[in-house]
């Protein structure tokens, strides 16, 4: 009679073998089905897909020499298509992909060079559009220019005064672009009396076109309005005196037709118009008139009068 405890037989090789082969075919079938279900459920994670990214194009230039170089006219981004598992690409940010053009050794002037892409680990770069880019290599130039203030039209009863800080900016970039900058102006800004605001800067050509691909340091300035109180100002029309009887005015034009007057409030209340003082003569001409105004009253605008006059027969 065996003295082995009952649980000991569960650990015997014979018992284990018998339990393993018991209903072997259903067990194998269940294992195969489970494997197939797992394969189907995870197939999309293992299959490589393609996904496109708009990647910022960087410039690499290790050319020797003391003169600084600038590269312009390149596209800001290129379209990079990567291949990889769905889980890897769906969580990938475009700034993790490197796209660059190497201008080392390129001579000054136009160039056409290939775009190099460095794909993140676990992905493969399939294509990049455009595969080659055109640009321009130039020397780097910096210029310091004053800031020209541009503000909104103030109320008629105010004479705003402004300060700009800083008063000048440094324009840097390719020399062929920097030399075209005639002035740097602020974006029109409305600032209340006694307040301030930040105004973005725009570089302009002599014709008033914006210059791109240059860097402004700083890119914006602080505009402060230093006046705090309303100043007595009144707008009145400009009148022309009657011409001498011997002259016949064919055409006349006053620019601006209305002027702003500044002065004591009592004097302004009694002024409904101002008359231009000018000499009449035969012919066609333009003249800047003078005005006879009450004490303490001044005209804030510059007036121009255009006349075409014939002498009567």
C-alpha positions in Angstrom: 0.0 0.0 0.0 1.4 3.4 -1.1 2.2 5.9 1.6 2.5 9.0 -0.8 0.0 11.8 0.0 -2.8 12.4 -2.5 -1.4 15.7 -3.8 1.9 14.1 -4.7 0.5 12.3 -7.6 -0.5 15.6 -9.2 3.2 16.3 -9.5 4.2 13.0 -11.0 5.3 13.0 -14.6 2.8 10.4 -15.6 -0.1 12.4 -14.2 1.1 15.6 -15.9 1.5 13.9 -19.2 -2.0 12.4 -19.1 -3.5 15.8 -18.3 -1.6 17.5 -21.1 -2.8 15.1 -23.8 -6.3 14.9 -22.4 -8.6 16.6 -25.0 -5.5 17.6 -27.0 -7.3 18.4 -30.2 -9.8 20.9 -28.7 -6.9 22.6 -26.8 -4.8 23.0 -29.9 -7.9 24.3 -31.8 -8.5 27.0 -29.1 -4.9 28.0 -29.2 -4.9 28.5 -33.0 -8.2 30.5 -32.8 -6.7 32.8 -30.1 -3.6 33.3 -32.1 -5.6 34.2 -35.2 -7.8 36.6 -33.3 -4.7 38.4 -31.9 -3.1 38.6 -35.3 -6.3 40.1 -36.8 -6.7 42.6 -33.9 -3.2 43.9 -34.1 -2.6 43.7 -37.8 -3.0 47.4 -38.3 -0.4 48.1 -35.7 2.2 46.0 -37.5 1.5 47.1 -41.1 3.5 50.1 -42.3 1.5 53.1 -43.6 2.5 56.4 -45.3 1.9 59.9 -43.9 2.8 63.3 -45.1 4.2 66.2 -43.0 4.9 69.9 -43.7 8.4 70.2 -42.4 10.3 73.5 -41.9 13.3 73.7 -44.3 16.6 74.6 -42.5 19.8 75.8 -44.0 23.2 74.4 -43.2 26.3 76.4 -44.2 29.8 75.8 -42.9 31.7 77.7 -45.6 35.0 79.1 -44.4 35.7 82.8 -44.5 35.2 86.0 -42.5 32.2 87.4 -44.4 28.8 86.3 -43.2 26.5 84.7 -45.7 22.8 84.9 -46.1 20.5 82.5 -48.0 17.1 83.7 -49.3 14.3 82.8 -51.8 13.9 79.3 -50.3 10.5 77.8 -49.6 9.7 77.9 -45.9 8.5 74.3 -45.7 8.7 71.1 -47.8 6.4 68.1 -47.9 8.0 65.0 -46.4 6.3 61.5 -46.7 7.3 58.9 -44.1 6.6 55.2 -43.9 6.2 53.4 -40.6 3.8 51.8 -38.2 0.5 53.6 -37.6 1.1 54.0 -33.9 4.5 55.6 -34.6 3.3 58.0 -37.2 0.1 59.1 -35.6 1.9 60.5 -32.6 4.7 62.1 -34.6 5.1 65.9 -34.7 6.5 67.6 -37.8 9.2 69.4 -35.7 10.8 66.0 -35.0 11.6 65.6 -38.7 14.7 67.3 -40.1 14.7 68.7 -43.6 17.7 70.8 -44.7 19.6 72.1 -47.7 23.4 72.3 -47.4 24.8 75.5 -49.1 28.4 74.9 -47.9 30.7 75.9 -50.7 27.9 77.4 -52.9 29.0 80.5 -54.7 27.2 83.8 -54.3 24.2 83.9 -56.6 21.4 81.5 -57.6 21.7 77.8 -56.7 19.7 74.6 -57.0 20.4 71.9 -54.4 18.8 68.7 -53.1 16.8 68.6 -49.9 18.2 66.2 -47.3 15.7 64.5 -44.9 16.5 62.8 -41.6 13.7 60.6 -40.5 13.0 59.8 -36.8 13.8 56.3 -35.5 11.3 53.7 -36.5 10.3 55.5 -39.7 11.6 55.8 -43.3 11.6 58.8 -45.5 10.0 57.9 -48.8 9.9 61.2 -50.7 10.2 64.9 -50.3 8.5 67.6 -52.4 10.2 69.5 -53.8 13.2 67.2 -53.9 15.5 70.1 -55.1 15.1 73.7 -54.2 16.2 77.0 -55.7 17.7 79.8 -53.6 20.1 82.7 -53.5 23.4 83.0 -51.6 24.4 86.6 -50.7 26.5 88.4 -48.2 24.9 89.4 -44.9 24.2 93.1 -44.4 22.9 95.1 -41.4 21.6 98.6 -41.4 20.2 100.9 -38.7 17.2 102.9 -39.7 14.9 105.3 -37.8 11.3 104.2 -37.0 8.5 106.1 -38.8 5.4 106.3 -36.8 2.0 105.5 -38.3 -1.1 106.1 -36.2 -4.8 106.3 -36.7 -6.7 109.6 -37.3 -7.1 111.4 -34.0 -10.3 113.1 -32.9 -10.6 116.7 -34.2 -10.4 118.1 -30.8 -7.0 116.6 -30.0 -3.4 117.3 -30.9 -1.7 114.0 -30.0 2.0 113.8 -29.2 3.9 110.5 -29.3 7.1 108.9 -28.3 8.6 105.8 -29.9 10.9 103.4 -28.1 13.3 102.4 -29.4 13.6 105.1 -32.1 15.6 103.0 -34.5 15.9 99.4 -35.5 18.5 97.1 -37.1 17.5 95.6 -40.5 19.5 92.4 -41.3 19.5 89.9 -44.1 20.8 89.4 -47.7 22.5 92.6 -48.9 20.4 92.6 -52.1 17.3 92.9 -50.0 18.5 95.1 -47.2 19.6 97.8 -49.5 16.1 98.1 -50.9 14.7 99.1 -47.5 14.0 102.8 -47.6 12.2 103.2 -44.3 10.7 101.2 -41.4 7.2 102.1 -40.4 4.9 101.0 -37.6 1.6 99.3 -38.3 -1.2 101.9 -37.8 -2.0 102.1 -34.1 -4.7 103.9 -32.1 -3.4 104.9 -28.7 -5.5 106.8 -26.2 -4.2 109.9 -24.4 -1.8 109.0 -21.7 -1.5 105.3 -22.7 0.8 103.1 -24.8 0.8 100.1 -27.0 3.1 97.8 -29.0 3.3 98.4 -32.7 4.7 95.8 -35.2 7.3 97.1 -37.7 7.2 96.8 -41.5 10.2 97.5 -43.8 9.2 99.3 -47.0 10.8 100.2 -50.3 10.8 103.8 -51.7 7.6 102.8 -53.6 5.9 101.6 -50.4 6.1 97.8 -51.0 6.9 95.6 -48.1 10.3 93.9 -48.0 10.2 90.3 -47.0 13.0 87.8 -45.9 14.8 90.4 -43.7 15.0 90.5 -40.0 14.1 93.5 -37.8 15.6 93.8 -34.3 13.4 94.6 -32.5 10.4 93.4 -34.5 8.1 95.9 -32.6 8.3 99.1 -30.7 6.5 100.7 -27.9 4.4 103.8 -28.8 3.4 106.1 -26.0 1.0 109.0 -26.3 2.4 111.7 -24.1 -0.6 114.2 -24.3 -3.2 113.7 -21.6 -5.8 116.5 -22.1 -7.9 117.7 -25.0 -6.6 120.8 -26.7 -9.0 123.4 -28.1 -9.1 122.6 -31.8 -11.7 123.5 -34.4 -12.1 122.6 -38.1 -13.4 125.3 -40.4 -13.6 125.7 -44.2 -11.1 127.7 -46.3 -12.6 130.5 -48.4 -11.1 132.4 -51.3 -11.5 136.2 -51.6 -13.3 137.7 -54.6 -10.9 138.3 -57.5 -10.4 141.8 -59.1 -13.0 142.8 -61.6 -10.6 142.5 -64.5 -9.8 138.9 -63.8 -12.1 135.8 -64.4 -11.4 132.7 -62.3 -11.8 129.7 -64.6 -11.0 127.0 -62.0 -9.9 127.0 -58.4 -9.0 124.2 -56.0 -8.1 124.4 -52.3 -6.3 121.5 -50.6 -7.4 120.7 -48.0 -10.7 122.5 -48.2 -11.0 122.4 -44.4 -8.3 123.2 -41.9 -7.8 122.7 -38.2 -7.3 125.7 -36.0 -5.7 125.7 -32.5 -5.9 128.5 -30.0 -8.0 130.0 -27.2 -11.4 128.5 -26.9 -13.2 131.9 -26.9 -11.4 132.9 -30.2 -12.2 129.6 -31.9 -15.9 129.9 -31.0 -16.2 133.0 -33.1 -14.5 131.5 -36.2 -16.7 129.8 -38.7 -14.2 130.0 -41.7 -10.8 131.4 -42.7 -10.1 133.4 -45.9 -6.9 132.7 -47.8 -4.9 135.8 -48.7 -3.3 135.4 -52.1 -2.4 137.6 -55.1 -4.6 137.1 -58.2 -3.0 137.2 -61.6 -3.7 135.8 -65.1 -2.4 132.3 -65.8 -2.4 128.9 -64.2 -0.5 128.4 -61.0 -0.3 127.0 -57.5 0.3 129.1 -54.4 0.6 128.6 -50.6 -1.7 131.4 -49.2 -1.4 133.2 -45.9 -4.1 133.9 -43.4 -5.1 136.7 -41.1 -6.1 135.1 -37.8 -7.1 136.3 -34.3 -4.2 136.6 -31.7 -3.2 133.2 -30.4 -4.9 131.2 -33.2 -2.8 129.0 -35.6 -3.5 126.8 -38.5 -2.2 123.2 -38.1 -2.5 122.2 -41.8 -0.5 123.3 -44.9 -2.9 124.8 -47.5 -2.3 124.8 -51.2 -4.5 126.7 -53.8 -4.5 125.9 -57.5 -5.9 128.6 -59.8 -6.6 129.1 -63.5 -7.4 132.7 -64.3 -8.0 134.7 -67.5 -7.9 138.4 -67.9 -11.2 139.9 -69.0 -11.1 141.6 -72.4 
